[in-house]
Amino acid sequence: MTVASLFFYLFSVVACAAAVMVISSRNPVHSVLFLILVFFNAAGLFILAGAEFLALILVVVYVGAVAVLFLFVVMMLDVDFTELRRGMLSYLPIGGAIGLILLVELILVLGTWNFSSEAGKIAEPIAPGGVTNTEALGLILYTKYFFYFQVAGLVLLVAMIGAIVLTLRHKAGVKRQNIADQVARNPATAIEVRQVKPGQGI
Amino acid sequence: MMSLLDHIQGTAALPEIFLVVAAMALLMFGVFREKSADIVNIAAIVVLGIAVAMVIWGGEGRQEAFGGSLVIDTFARFMKVLTLFGSAVAIVLSVNFMKTEKIERFEYPILVLLATAGMMIMISANDLVALYMGLELQSLALYVVAAIDRDKAKSSEAGLKYFVLGALSSGMLLYGASLIYGFTGHVAFPEIARALAAGEPGLGLIFGLVFLIAGLAFKVSAVPFHMWTPDVYEGAPTPVAAFFAAAPKIAAMALFVRAMLAPFSGVLPDWQQILVFISIASMVLGAFAAIGQTNIKRLVAYSSIGHMGYALIGLAAGSPEGVRSVVIYMTIYLIMTLGTFACILAMRRKDGQVETISDLAGLARTNGLHAFFLAVFMFSLAGIPPLAGFFAKYFIFMAAIKANLVTLAVIGVLASVVGAVYYIRIVKLMYFDEPAERFEPMVTEVKAVVVLAGLFVLLFALFPQPLNSLAEAAAASLF
């Protein structure tokens, strides 16, 4: 067993175990922390596969941004996860049965592993020798896969519009700062002079 | 400009590019101008109209765009015109409703435009990546418009339910697509077909195909992936439900047809049995589950599940006649559904929109026109001659019999007899029961949609030839 396959099994086992912990741990904060562990191990698997750019992106984007965002959400919203999970035990038998059937089917598929003769090509490195991962991705992402890249941008645009449509509320009577108005103020508009009669007040 | 489009190989995809750019321009306009919903609504309808013209006069024969990611053939052109038409009518129907319900927002037509762009990508998709991208663009916009009435719990619930189940189905579809990619080594449909022709398909590929079909069946709301449909139709505002029942169904069915026939025509028996099961289950569930409904939107939802079952019979046939019958079926379904939803939209009393079937009681005596056209749509949905819905079913069953799927055709006929029960119950309610309180008069554009769709359904028997020959040309371009 080479070092690479040793690490492969290490990363995969830890990733699977941590994934189970994500859904089974009682404390939601622990769940998110286990999720981060899953991401790190997946990044390790990417590095073993020679995709170091994806590995680092996974750590930067998912661990650095997404998981931290999750953590904020979990801490800010007071969601009672134990309450949400109350029904889990009663659904466990049927869910487990479906999972078992799928597992058996997957094993059957593994039994008749039959690739097309052309499928071997996808295991080969796409980039010609001497080109780094980042460069190789850049070479095809904006040329060959330009269309998908643009549509992905549109999907994100729709997500953004959706988030604004569903959550933004314009409250009436909110006072907003208007710098132009503030700068344009002069003593005549800013100061009101009242004559106060003695003993009466305003 | 043209040379730039040529350079990116996008000339054939000009309608899609136009739609997306126009949607973004309208978004800018809507953001920077107060009270812009009316103008954006009209502009969106105009944009959809221009896109129809661009699709129709955009060239002949089979064209490819973006290095073969999209294919534009007669089938794609026909389905795109239907989709654009469905979206435009959905916007027309929504204008007045949104105003009276005070949920008028300029983002709604823009999201419809972006969803339509996604549908056009779906219809033209010629590889698994474009298929998924188009599907996600469309679905994401649909999740948002389902929840557009965000202060009502039902609408938010509809949006959330649709989102969660949609994400699940996208996951299944992606898993299937990745298995297909892994076992054939290709994502492009023609190359998958070539790889399949070269050697015996493995069980792994069939496994992937099953997951792909499950994902697609969710999008056309076929049994057993239909659970979201009644809840979403009931919860979403009525014009949004009209939109859901029309354009996305057309696009998803077109995608289903292309994703089965272009890459997998070599393994027809493998997917045929799955489709036969799905279509029988959809027809039977659509017929039986609708009987007990009291809400008319839920009833139409079950009816649309049933109709998807009928349309899938044509696909299961896997022949040019089968595809021709699917095209005819979807065209007639689109017009019947839009007409039915326009009738539902007109169910409005002084104190607001009503949705229960019993509200229709005695409609013939309070509003004869409304009752007459709703009865026409109900008879047509039930498939009673000489209305358009009969011909739609007729072509489907003929194609099934020619493809030796006689049992399927017989079950289809039986299911449509059961289905006729609840359609005709509504007609009976409208014509023979004591009148309920009368509805407000129909608004002009809703009345126009009802009358035009009703005339199409009534007069289709006299002029079936144009649609027939168009559908034939569309089907021929796939084989």
Interface residues (C-beta under 8 A of the other chain):
Chain A: E105 L106 L108 V109 G111 T112 W113 N114 F115 S116 S117 E118 A119 G120 K121 I122 K144 Y145 F146 F147 Y148 V151 A152 L154 V155 L157 V158 A159 I161 G162 I164 V165 L166
Chain B: I8 G10 V20 M24 L27 A65 F66 G67 S69 L70 R105 E107 I110 L111 L114 A117 G118 I121 V129 A130 M133 G134 E136 L137 L140 A141 Y143 V144 A147 I148 R150 G159 Y181 G182 F183 T184 G185 H186 E191 A195 L196 A198 G199 E200 P201 G202 L203 G204 L205 F207
